[in-house]
């Protein structure tokens, strides 16, 4: 079973300050789920003993984690994990699991249109006219974008009303199911997008050039025909790749 969770993708730490190395160790523990959201980190004294460093070094490490949004420190009380990364079961799809996450996620439809496939890496049998559905997912509380999803559904008769009326209950899956399109099989790939393009950065409200996670998903009907090919740009703080076999 393939599942999407965050895995540390930091650069080589050779020659890095001790505070950075310690922060990296603690970050890996947080992202792996060993320290869940709301869990208390070890005290500064405990971290000083664990890593055999000064209190000042530990505090610098905690500052690094705080700047990344992984923890919050309360004076006189301690540091607590604020990272809420999700484990994604690809049998349901990452977007389904994301919508049920603890922090409320909303979706904004950016575009619904009919056009020819625009992804160069799409499979040959998907290079046709498609229903374009572009969506932005964001945290309701903060407005922070967590993903940009571009779906390309091979055009079929009966899709014209989607252009007029939009998605059923805001869900592409539900809309397609109403058209008799049910996923029977598929493939999913994840890789690092080294540099976020400027146009996507504007949509996501991020800085151009940031590394992101790219997820590609191809689904097919029972007769083997392509239903959907989708590319999703995901916030790497929330997601990464982990495989169990």
N, C-alpha and C positions, 0 to 999 in steps of 0.2 A: 504494500500500500504506500502510495506517495502522499506525503503531507507537507504543507507549507508552514514553516515556522521561521523565525529569524535565526540566522547563524552568523557569528561574527565574521565580518569581511574586512577587518582593518588591515592596514599595510604592515609591512615588516616592522617589528619593534626593536630591531637591533640598534643599539645606541640611544634608545629612547630613555628619558628620565624615569626614575623609579616610580614616580607618581603616575606616569602614563601607563607603565607596565601593570601596576596594581589596579588601576582603573580598568584596564583591559581584562584582567582576570575576573574582577567583580562584574563587569559588563557581560562577560560570557555566562556567568552563573545566573544573572538576571534573565538574559535572553533565552537560556535553555529551559527556564521554568523552575530551576532549583530554588529560586527566590521569587515567589509569586507576587502579584500586585497587592500592595498593602503590607507585605512582610517587612519586618524590621531588619535592617542590616546589623551586623555585629557592631558593638560599641567601638569608639575610637581606640580605647585601650586594648581591646581584643584584636583589632586590626594591626595595631602597633606591634603586638607580640607575634601575631601570625606571620607578618611580612618582615619583621625585624628591621623596622624603619622608624624614623622620628614621627611624632604626632603631626608636625607641619607637613610632612610628605603625605600622610594619610588624608589630611584635610584637603590638600591639593587634588588628590585622587577623587575625593567626594565631590569637589567642585566640578571636576570634569564630568562626572556622572550626572550631576545636577544640570549642567549646561546642555547635556544631551537629552534631558527630559526623562531620565531613567529613575531618578530618585528625588525626593524632597527632604530637606533637613530642617528639623524643628529644634530651635535652640533649647538646650537643657533636657530634651527628650530623646533625640536621636534621628537617624535617617531611615526613610521608608521608601520602598519600591513604588514607583508610579507607572512603570512600563506595563502596558496592557496588551502585549503581542498575542496573536491568536494562532491556534493550531487549526489548520485547514484540511478538511477531509475532501480530497478531490473527487470523490464519488458524488458529492453534493455540489461542488464548485465553491471556489473561495468567496464569491460574493454572497452566497447564502450564509456561510459561517460568519462572515464579516457583519452582516446585517443583524445577527443575533449576539454580537459582542456586547460586553458590559457597557462600554461607552457608546451612546446612541449615534448611529451613522445614518445620514440621509443621502439621497441621490438626486442630482440635478441633470435632467436630460439637456444636452447641448445641441444635438442635431438628430433629426430623423429625415432621411432622404433616400432617393433611388439613384444609384450611380454604379459605374463599373468598378470592380475590385481594384483597390489602390495599394494593396500590400504586395511588394515584389516577392516575398517569401511564401505567399499563399500557395497551396497545392494546385496543380493544373486544373483539377475538376472544380475548383472554386473561383477560377478566373472568369467571371461572368458578371452580369448585372446583379447587384446585391441591394438589400435593404441595409442602409447605414444607420447605426444607432450609436451615438457617442454620449457617454455619461461620465459625470464627475461625482465621486463619493467623498463626503466630508464629515467631520465631527460636528454634530449639532452644537455642542457647548462652545467650541472654539472657532468654528468655521474653517479649521485647518483641513486642507485637502489630503486624502490618504491614497487616492487612486484616480487614474484617468483611463477609462475603458472604451475601446473602439471596437464595436461588434460589426461584422459583415455577414449577413445572412443571405445565402444564395436565393435570388428572387424566385418566387413562385406565384402562380395565379391566386388571387384572393388577398394579396398583400396591399392592394391600393387603399383599402380602408384604414390600414395602419398609418399611412401618410396623412389621412384626413383626421383620424380620431386619436392617434397616439397609442401608447402602450396600455394594455389592460392592467388596471391597478398599478401602473408604473413599472410593471415587470415584463421584461422581454421573454423570459422563460414561460410565464403564464400566457403571454400573447401567442407564442409559437405553439404551445400546447393546445390552445384553442383552435389553432389551424391544423391540428392533427400531427404536429411535428414533435416527436418524442425522441430524445437521445438514446441510442442503443450502444454506441461505442465512441471512443475518442482518444485523443492524444493531448498531452500537455507538456510544455517545456518552460523552464525558468532559467534565466541568465541575467548577468549584470549589464545594465545599460550604463556604459562608462561616463557618458556626458549627456545630460538632459538638454535637448534642443531648446532654443530660445522660445519658439512658439508654444511648446508644451509647458515650459517653465512659467510663461505668462498665465496659462490656463490654471496651472496648479498653484500659482502664487509662490513659486520657489525661485531659486537662483539658477540661471542657465549654467550648464557645465557640471551640476551636481550629479554624482552617481546615483542611479536608481535601480530598482528591480524590474525586469521585463518578464511578463508572463504571457505565453502564447497558448491558445487552446483551440483545438479543432474537434468538432463533434460531427457524428454521422448518424443517419437514420438506420433502421433495420435493413433497408435495401442497399446500404453502403453509400448512398449519396450524401454529399456534404450538407449539413444544416447550417453550421456557423463556424466562422473563423474569427477569433477575437484576439486583440493585442491589448494588454493592460500594463500600464506603468504604475508601479506600487512604491509606496514609501518604504525604503529599506530599514527604517527604524522599527517598523511593525512586522515586516515580512522578510523571509530569506528561504533557503531551500534545505530541507532535511528529508532523507529517504530511509525507510525501514525495509529490510529485506531478509 
